[in-house]
């Protein structure tokens, strides 16, 4: 029934088009005929005016000149005009010397005939081309409508399924970028990158970015087709690189690293952030790969929820690596210590640092296994090196309060014979929170010769507390205090206070996360004794390479 109606509509549309063409043709030819009539009336008026100026006797005597005059104005004697022109045109009456003359306007019509024929041919060609174009358009439209008609007749829910499939291809993209370059003091990073990214990615419904205090730039784009994620991630890296290139023309692409996570609607944002940090970490640890993409799909979400058990399984199976971050002493002009860093090679999430998975581990026995693994491999690496090589290890705060672990740790240190080359790191906040217990536990280890470093120092310390404890051998400034310290007078003031307090305690001050020359020069002027970070060296696999 629908095909019949459609066919009837198409027939009606074709006849309607022909009717419109006929009407246009009649109107144009009517206008041409009116034009010819106007020409006849104009020429007749001029000829009649000329007749009134002639003397009848002269004109009759000079009949040859009279005939030439009539022909000049486009008229002819009826007797000399073909019958077809007499049928098509009406004779025009003229008054001459009291008598009436009937003349035919056939010559005028003959002169206008080529124009009429040309315009009619032009209309015929235009009409033919228009008809061909309309027919092609109707065929294209019919081909597009036919699948919809079949879908509507045979499967009413196909369109809904198609829309659902299309929606499933749409994802959101969350990217995190970091670079090794300081931005100009007068630049507002948030405004600068917001404008740049909004201009380059204006076609997306949602485009937002935020410049974090840690120096990372994060942005969200949606909706994005899954097949375009790879190209989009590379474009994000290129846009940010080009934006930074204007501040430092010699900047290389390897100095800008980008981690990307794409996910569907309703995804856990905490998981998204965790995945993108993992992706960025992988990109940063790779010399040639500047962009790393990880999807937050069902498999990955499940892996994140099972992260604790899977990570512990990886550690038990030996799927991990121990890196060493060198600490450079400015006075010694050499490496004075290396910090042991554990990296787990997760089957789904890739290479993960402790900071990325430690908050997922809650069971006491798992935390103990993690730190025992770290200590064993650090001591094993230290045993292969001569005396003087120093390694620092950062242990979880809950293990410091575990008597069983402390007893095990004391036995391991004593058996190694390298107690004086081992330093344990605790955060300043954890030390304050567990001060009384820390005094007892750390004293037993310091009696063996172990040293203790308080890290994550981001404010002035409690001098009396540390002086009374007497076991702290160094202070480490926090990354957020050091990052772009040369741009912040407030942070420089904090560094000066900590350095002055450290001198009163008689211990050195080290900086963490130094990534640029400007940061290095600034902390040197502020009196910091040493530093570690990518400006000096990335974490290394072999201890001897870091020393």
N, C-alpha and C positions, 0 to 999 in steps of 0.2 A: 504494500500500500504506500509506503514512504517513497519507494523508488518511482512509483507511478506519479505521485504528487510532484516529486523533484523533476521528473521528465516533463510534466505539464508546465511547471514553472520555467524550466529552461526554454521550452517552445514559446511560451508567452513572452519571455524576455527577448528572444530572437526577433519575433514579429514586432514587438514594441520598438526595438532598435531600428528596424527597417522603416517603421512608420515615422519615427523621429527624423531619420535621414531624408525621407521623402518630403516631409514638411520643411525641413531646412533647405532642401533643393528648390522647392516651389517658392519659398520666401526670397532666396537669393536671385532666382530668375525673375521674380516679380520686381525686385529692386532694379535689376538690369533693364527690364522693360520700361520702368518708370524713368530711368536715366535716359534711355533712347527717346522717349516721348518728350522729355525736357529739352533734349538737344533739338528735336524737330520744332518745338514751339519757339525756342530761341532763334534758330535759323530763319523760321518763317517770319518772325517779327522784324528781323534785320532786312529780309528781302522785301517785305511790305513797305518798310520805311524807304528803301531804295526806289521802289515803284513810284512813290508819291513825288519823287524828285525828277522823274523822267517825263518827257513830252511824248504823247502817244504817237504822233506822226513820225517823230524821229525814230522811236523804237520800232515801229512797224516797218519803216523803210530800212532800218538796219536790223533785220530779223536775226542775222547771224550773231550780232552782239547781244541781242536779247536772249537768245538761247544759251550763250556763254554765261550771261549773268545768272540765269536760273540755275544752271549746273554748278556755278561757283558756290551757291548757297545750299547745295545738296538736294535740289529738286529736279524733277524731270516731267516732260509732257506725258500725260496718261496714255496717249496713243503709242508712245515709244516704250512703255513699261510692260514687262512680262506679266502675264495674268496671275502668276503665283504671288508676286509682290502686290498686285492690286487686291488680291484676296487677303493678304496678311496685313496690309496697311490701308488706312483711310486717306482719301485725297484731301488736300488742304486748300481751302478756297482763298483767293486773293482778289482785291479790288484794284483795277487798273484802267484808268481813263473811263470811268463810269461803267465798265463791264466787269464780269466775274470770271476769273481764271481758276481752273481746278488742276493742281499740280500734285504729283506723287512724291512722297519723301523716301522712295526706295533707295537712292544713293546714300542717304544718311544711315539707313538701316544696314546697307551693305558694308559701310565703313565700320560700324560698331559690331558687325557679326563676328570677326576674328576674336575680339575681346570676349564676347559671350561664349564662343566655343572653347577658348582657353580656360576660362573660369569654370565651365562645366566639366572639362577634362580634369582640372585640378581637384574639383570636388569629388569626382569619381575615384581618382587615385587615393585621396585622403579617406574616403569612405571605405574603400577596399582594405587599406592598411588598418583602419580602426576596427573593421570587422574581424580581421585576422588576429589582432591583438586581444580583442574581447573573447574570441573563441579559445585562444591559448590560456587566458586567465581563467576561463570557466573550467577548462580541463584540469589546471593546477588545483583550483578550488575543489573540484570534484574528487581528485585524488586524495586531498587532505581530509575531506569530509567522509569519504567512504570508510576508512578505518574506524572513525568515531561512530558511524552508524552501525557497523558490525559489532563494535564493542558494546554499544547501547542495546542492540538486539539480543546478542548471544551471551554476554557476561556483564551484568550490571555493576558488579563490584570490581571489574578490572581497572577502571579509572582510579578508584580509591587505592587499590594496590599499587598502581603506578606512582601515584602521588606519595604513598608511604615509602616506596623504594627510593624515590628521588630525595625525600627528606632524610632517609637513612644514609645517603651519600654526603650529606652536609655535616660538617664538624666545626668545632671552634679550635683555634690555634693559639697556644700560649707560648711565647718565646722569652728567653732570658739571655741577655748579651752582656759580656764584660770585655774590657780592652785595657791594654797597657799604655795609657796616655793620660796626661793630666789635661783638664779643660781650662780655658782661660778664666781668670778670676772674675771678670765682668760678665761671664756667661751664666745665664740661668738654665741649667740642663733640662729641667722639666718643661719649660716653655719652648726651648729650642727643639727638642726632640718631638714634642707634641705637635708642633707646627709642621716639622719635616715629615713625620710619619703620616699625619692626617692628609697632607698634600699628595703623598706617593701612594697611599692606600685608600683613596676617597671612595672607591667603588664598593667597599664593604660596608654593610649596614652598621656594624660596630667596629670601631677602631679606637682603642684607648691605650695609653702608655703611662708608665710611672717610673721616675728615676729614684732608686732606692738609696738610702744613706750609705749602704755598703759599696756604692759605685756601680751597681748593676742596673741595667735598663730592662724592664719587663713590659711586654705589650700583649694585647689580646685582639684577635681578628675573628670575625664571624659574620655570616656563615661562609664556609669555605668548602669547595668540593674536594673529596678525598684525593682525587687524582692530581689536584693542583697543589697539595701540601708541600711536596718536595721542591717545586719551582718557587713557591711562595717563601719557604724557609731561606732559600738561597738569595732571593730578592731582598728579604729583610736584612740579611747579613751585608749585602752589597749597599743597600741604602744607608745603613748606619756607618759602614766603612767610608762611603763617600762623604757623609756628613762630618766625620772625624778628619778626613783627609784635608779639609779646608783649614784645619788648625795646625796640621803637621804634614806637609807635603811628602815627607819620606816615610810615612807610616806604611807598614806592610799589612797585607790581609791576614797574615798569621797572628797579628797582634790583637785581632778582634775574633772572639769566639762566641758561638751561638748555640744554645740548647733549645730544642723545640719539642713541645708535647701537643698532640692533637687528640681531641676527646669529643664525645657526643653529649647531648643535653642531659643534665642531671648528674654529671660526674662529680665525685667528691673533690672539692677544690684543694683540700689538703694533699690528696694523692696527686693531683695535677702539679702542685708546686714541688712535691717530692720528686716526681718523674722528671720535671724540667731541670731541676738541680742536678739530677743524675746525668741527664743528657749533656748539660753544660760541663760537668766534671769530665765526662768522656772526651768532649771536644777539646778541653783545656789540656788533657793529658796526651793528646795526639798532635804530632808536629804538623802533619799535612792536612788533617781533617779539621776544617774550621766550623762546620755545622754538623750537629748530630740530632737526629729526629727519633723520638720514641712515642708510640701510640699508647694511650690509656684505654685499652680495650678490656673485655671481660677477663681475659687470661691474666693481663697485667694487674688488674684490680684485685683478682683473687690472689695473685702472687704477693701484692702489697699487704693484703690482709693476713697472709700466711708468712709474712716476711721473717718473723722471729724464728720459726721452726726451720725455714729454708736456709736462712743465713747460718744458723747453728750447724745445719747439715753440711753446708759448704765448708765451714771451718773444720768440722770433723773429717771431711773428705780431703782436706788439704787444698781446696780451691780458693786460695788467698795469696796475697803477695805482701811483703814487707818493704816499704820504702823508707828512705832516710833523707830528712830535710836538713841541709847543712846550716849551721849558725856561724856567721863570720864575726870575728873580733876585730874591731877597728884598730886597736893598738897593736895587736899581734899581726894584722894583715894576713890572717889565715883562718882556716876553719878550726874552731875551738870545741865544737860539740855538734852532734847530729841527733835530731829528734826522730824516733821510730814512729812510723805511720802505717797502720794496717789497712789494706784494700782487699775487699772480698769480691771475688768474681762470681756474681750472682747469675744463675742460668737465664733469667728473664730480664733483669734490670741492668746487666752488664757490670762493669767495674764500679764498686761503691766504696766511698770513704766512710770512716767511722761516723763522721758527723751526719751522714745521710741515713744510717740505719740504727744508730745507737738508741734513738728514742723509741724504736719499735721493740726493743728487747726489755722485758720486764722481769722475767724469772731470775731468781738469785743464782741458780746453778748455771744458767746461760751467761750471765754477766761474769761469773767467775771463770767459765771456760774461755770466754773472749779475752780477758786480761791475762790468764795463764798462758794462752797461746802467744800473746804479744810478748810477754816477759821471756818465755822459752826461746823464741826465735831471735829476740834482741840480744840475749846473753850468748846464744850460739854464734851470732854474727860477731859479737865482741870478742869471743874466745879465739877467733881466727886472726885477730889483729894484735899488734904489740901494745905494751903498756903506754898510756897517754891518749889513746883513742877514747873519747867519752860519748856515751849515749844517754839520751833522756827518754823517759817513758811516761806517758800520761795515762793514769789508771782511773777507772770509774769510782766515784765518791762512795758508792755503796760497798764496794770491795774493801775500801779503807776501814770500814766499820765491821767487816767480817773477820772474826778472830781466826777462823779456819784458814782463810786466805792469807792473812798476815803471817801466820806461822809457816805456811807453805812458802811465802815470798822470802821470809828470812832464811829459810834453809836453802833456797835456790841461790840467793845472793852470796851466802857464805860458801856454798859449794863451788861457785864460779871463780872465787878468788879475785874478782875484779870489782869489789864493792866501791872502791874509790873512783872508778870510772863510770859509775851509774848514778844518774840523777832522776829523781821522781818529780813529776809536775802535778801541782794541785791548783785549782782556780782560787783566787783570793777570796771570793765569796764563800766557797765551800770551807776554806780554812777558818774564816770568821764564824761560820755556822757550827762547826764541829771543833772549836778551838781546844777545849779541855781534853777531848778524846785524842785529837791530833797530837797534842803535846806528848801523850804517853806512847802512842804507836810510833810516831816518827822518831822519837828519841831512841827507841830500841834499834831502829834501822840506822840511825846516824852513828850509833856506837860501833857499827860494823864498818863505817866509813862512807856510807851513802850520803849524797847531797840532795837538797830539796829546793825546788824552784817554784815560786808562786807566779802563775800566769794569768792572763786575762785581767791585767791591772788597767782599769780605765778611770781611776780617780786617785786622789792622794790616799796614802795608806795610814793605818793607825800605828804610829811609831812606837808607842809604849808596848803595844801588844807584840809586835815583831821583835822588839829589843828584848822583851822578857822571854820569848821563845828561844831565840838565839840559834836556831837550826837552819834558817833560810839563807841560801847561798847566792840567790839571784832573783831579780824581778823581771817579768816579761810583760811588756805593754800590749794591750789588746789591739786587734786588727782595726776595729772601728775607731780607735783613737789615732792610729797611725795613717789610715787611708786618707790621702789628700790633706795631711796635717799642715802643709805649707799654705793651704787656703783658709785655715781656721785659726784665728788668734786665740780663741778659747781653748782649743785642744793643745795648742803650743804651750799655753800657760799651765795646763795640767801636766804636760810632759816635764816642764821645768820643775814643778813642785815634786813630782815623783823622783826625778834625778837628784834633787837636793836632799830629799829624805833618804834615798839610797846611799848617798855619801855619808850621811850621819850613821847609817847602819853598817857602812863599810862593805856593801855588796854592789855588784855591777847591775846595770839596767840594759835589757835587750828589747828590741822591737820585733814584732811579728807582722808578716804580710807586706813587707816593703816591695813595691812593684815598679817604682819609677825613680829616675835620677833625682827629680825634685824632692821626693820624700826622703831619699837617702841623704842628700845635702842638708835638708832641714833638720833631721834628727841628729846628724853629726854636729851641727852648730848648737843644738840644744843639750849636748853632753851625753847622748846615749852611747853605750860602750860597744854594742854589737847589734846585729840584726840578721833575720832570715826572711826569705821570700823569693819571688820569681825574678826580682831584679838581680839577685846573685845567682840563684840556681833553682831549677825545678826539683822536686823530690827524686832521688836516685835509687836504683834497685840495689846497688852494691855499697856497702859501708865505706870501703876503701876509695870509692869514687868521690865520696862526699868529703873526704878528709885530705 
